[in-house]
Amino acid sequence: MSVRAEKVGVNKVRYELTGEYWKFPLVYGILDVKGKRVVDVGGSYGDTAYYFLKHGASSVTVFEPDKENTRVIKENFREELKNGRLVLYERGWKGEYLPAEVLKVDCEGCEVKISRELLLSYPQWVVGYHSTKIASEGERVKVKKAIEEAGGHYHYFDGIELVYTNVNRANRVKGR
């Protein structure tokens, strides 16, 4: 996903989503989102929501606490917000379960709210985390244990972020 920024005033920048971020097919292409509800924890400026909707998700529920990011989401997803294909929670994720078939967590530290039980309640999930954003070694061990006990396995590493999923690569949908 790329974003085009255009200065439209002294203190205002207009952002426009212009395409797919190169690593999303590598990280999220393993998920079958077509016709499914997705919970997107750590929605940033809507890049992953855009990816999921583009690949056929019936709806995406986004958790994003950053005010500038939520402003960009509201600006770029007016129609989807109006018709319910996108639901925006303008706050951090508290670890709560929301009904959906797919869970994506990449929230710069809130991964500590993940539990084995939560992950097991979603047929498909992917968790990306920067271990340096998780404050203590004990919390890192807890997150890794929850992921492993829920059937998660290593999926991707870009040099900064580790990504785990419960989706088997052998069952990956072709063309994604």
N, C-alpha and C positions, 0 to 999 in steps of 0.2 A: 504494500500500500504506500502510495506516496501522497504527499500533501503539497498543494500549491498555496503559498502564502502571498497575499497581495495587500499592501498597505492602503487603507481606504480612509485614513484620517490621522490626526496627530498621535492618538494613542490606541488606534483600532487597526486590527489586522483581520482580513477575511481569509479563512482557510477553506480550501476545496479539496475533497478527496478525488484523486485523479487516476488511481489505478491500484493494482494489487502489490503489496510489499513482497519482494522476491522470496522471502523465507516462509511465507504463510503456507504455500502448498507443501513444503517440506514438513512443517510442524503440524498444521491442521488438516492437510489433505488426507490423512489417515482416517479422519472422522467422516461418517456418512451422515450429513446434516439434512439431506433432501427430505422435505416434508416434516422435519422435526423441530421441536422447540429447543432453543439453546439458551443457557444461562452463561453470560459473559462477565466474569468477575475480573475487574481491572480493564475497563473498556477503553481507556485512553481517550483519543479523540474520535473513536468510532471505527477505527481501521479493521478490527476483527469482526465487528458487527457487519460492516460492509462485506467482508469476505464471506461470512456465513450466509447472509441474505443473498448474495450473488450466487452462492452455490446451493440455493434452494431451501434454506431454512424457512419454516413456516412463520417463525417469530424469534426474536432475540431480546432477552431481558438483560440490560446492561447495568452494572454497578460501577460507578465512577465518582470519586469524591472531589476531584480537582475542578474548580469552578470554570477555568478557562477551557478545559477539555469538554465539560458538559455544555458550555456555550457553543462550542464547535459542533458537538453532536446535534444539538437543537437546530442549529443553522443548516446542517447538511442532511438531516433526516426528518424534515418537516412532514412530509407525506407519510412516511413510515410511522412516525409518532402519532399522527392523526388517525391512521387506519389500524393501529394496534400491532403492526408487524414489529415495531420496536417499542420497548418499555424501558424507561430510563429512571433509575434510582440515583439521585444526586447525593450519594453518600458512600462511605466505605461498606464493604460486605461484612456482616457480623457472623458469618458461618452458617446462616440459615439455609434450609432446604426450600427450593421452589420447584414445583412440578415442571419437569422437562425431561427430554431424552438425552441431552448432551450438556455437559458441564465443562467450561473452560475457565481455569484459574491462572491468572498471571497478574498479580496485584502488588508486587514490590513490598512484601513483608507480611501481608495478611494471610499468607499460606498457613501460618500457625493455627488458624481456625479450622483447618482441614481435619477430619476424623475418618477413620476406617468406615464407620457407619454411613457418613455422608457420602463418601465416594461410592460405596456399594449401592446406594439408592439411585445412582445414575447408570443407565446401560452403557454409555460411552462417556469418557472423561479424558481430559488432558490437563496436566498441571505443569506450569513452567515457573521455576523460581531461581532467583539469584541467591545463592546461599549466604552471601555477604549482607543481604538485606534482612535476614533472619537473625535477630539479636544474639541469641545464645546457642552454644553447642547443644544444649539440652533440647531447645526448640527445633533445631535442625534434625536431630535424631528422631524426635517425635513426628515431624512431618514425613521424613523418609520411611519410618516404620508404618505410619498410616497408609502411605502410598503402596508399600510392599504388601501389607496385609490385605489390601483391597485388590490385589492382583496386578498392581502397576509394575511396569518395567521401563527401563531407560529407553527413550525414543530418539532424542536429538540433543546436541550440545553445540552452541555457536561460539564457544570460547568464554562466554559470560553467563549464559543461562542454561540450566539443566531442564529438560522437558521429559516428563513421564506420562504414560498413558496406560489404560487397560485394554486398548484395542490391539488385536493381534495383527501384525504386518501382513500375514498370509491372507487375512480377510479384507485387506485394504481395497477400497473401491478403485477400479482402474480408471485412469483419465483424470485423477485428482492429484 
